[in-house]
Amino acid sequence: MIQFPLKKCNTTRLLFAVLAIAGTTSLFGQDCKVLDPNLVGTYTGDCKSGKASGIGKAEGKFTYEGEFKYGLPEGKGKLTIDSGNYYKGSFKKGKREGEGTGFFKNSHGEDSVLSGFWKNDAFLGQYEHAFKIVNKTFMVSTVDVTFENPTPPNSTIELSMESVSGGAFNVHGEIPKPTLGEAIFQKGSYQIIMPITNQQKRNTYIFQNLIYPAHVLFKINNEEIQVEFNEAKNYKIFVTLRD
């Protein structure tokens, strides 16, 4: 019978290999810190460089279970404040930030739910942004949108348009100003549109009594702009076209 010689096992090398495979896991009960003072107490889960990183659960004054990074909640998780009061969603550097839902008991003991977007632990609303410019065609140079809170029950969208040379004069007469051909409300609606065309280089159209959210495709000359208006505001849109 042929016998093969056995190689000696280097115990030190084996230990380092195990540690390398383990990576960020909390082996041998190493001390793994959680940096949020409300979560300091007990921690079980993944660890890196002595701080909670990866998937874990921390229990202190509050309880958090989910993703950690550098000792703080980061990513997806659930923060429980007490019975009936908790938040499930996104975190960033220990703060509620991104999309998530908060479940709370109000002063009467009734359930209250806040679902939408959060930033720096504060609830922003159902949408992350009041509006979003979805698309504009090439000859649209700029689209600037500002807004302010409306005076109930009225809300408006004021669209102003101009081009570099529109409204000026050359040897052939006045150069036409940009005009609104059509406004297609793919979502939402309005009651009245009021054109203002007595400005030298600019045409303005005011849409009144809006129902939001409103997703609108504006057709200006041969160009298009698509905007989503998520929240009830008074919006002003200023559009510049290239010549």
Buried (B, 14 or more C-beta within 10 A) or exposed (E): EEEEEEEEEEEEEEEEEEEEEEEBBBEEEEEBBBBBEBBBEEBBBBBBEEBBBBBBBBBBEBBBBBBBBBBBBBBBBBBBBEEEBBBBBBBBEBBBBBEBEBBBEEEEEEEEEBEBBBEEEEBBEEBBEBBBBEEBEEBBBEBEBEBEEBEEEEBBBBBBBBBEBBBEEEEEEEBEBBBBEEBEBEEBEBEEEEEEEEEEBBBBBBBBEBEBBBBBBBBBBEBBBBBBBBBBBBBBBBBBBEE
